[in-house]
Amino acid sequence: MNGEAEIWDKVYKSDNAFFGEEPSNFALFCFNYIKTNKHIKKILDLGTGHGRLYNV
């Protein structure tokens, strides 16, 4: 590792709300789109976002 992981570990340990505590607008848009389009059976997440959980 080149030290980047250690830097981000320190950021999140000191302030786990660094990027906010709410889901992003894009995450909410996708969630609502999938929820209203019942024919969607699978999605692929390519590691987007900052790892925040969104409980439904």
C-alpha positions in Angstrom: 0.0 0.0 0.0 1.2 3.5 -0.7 -0.2 5.1 2.5 -3.6 6.3 1.0 -5.5 3.8 3.1 -3.9 5.0 6.2 -4.8 8.6 5.4 -8.4 7.8 4.8 -8.6 5.6 7.9 -7.4 8.6 9.9 -10.0 10.9 8.2 -12.9 8.5 9.0 -11.7 7.8 12.5 -11.5 11.5 13.4 -14.8 12.4 11.6 -17.0 9.6 10.3 -19.4 12.1 8.9 -16.7 13.8 6.8 -18.7 13.3 3.6 -22.1 13.8 5.3 -24.5 11.4 6.9 -27.3 11.3 4.3 -27.4 9.3 1.1 -26.3 11.2 -2.0 -29.0 12.6 -4.3 -27.8 10.1 -6.9 -28.2 7.2 -4.6 -31.7 8.3 -3.7 -32.6 8.8 -7.3 -31.4 5.3 -8.2 -33.2 3.7 -5.1 -36.5 5.4 -6.1 -36.1 4.4 -9.7 -35.4 0.8 -8.9 -38.2 0.7 -6.3 -40.8 2.0 -8.9 -39.6 -0.2 -11.7 -40.4 -3.7 -10.5 -39.0 -5.3 -13.6 -35.4 -4.6 -12.5 -34.0 -7.7 -10.9 -30.3 -7.0 -10.8 -28.1 -4.0 -10.4 -24.3 -3.5 -10.6 -22.6 -1.1 -8.2 -19.1 -0.2 -9.3 -18.0 1.0 -5.9 -19.8 4.3 -6.0 -20.2 6.6 -3.1 -18.5 6.8 0.3 -19.9 3.6 1.9 -22.8 5.1 3.7 -25.7 2.8 4.4 -29.2 3.6 3.5 -31.8 1.7 5.5 -35.1 1.2 3.9 
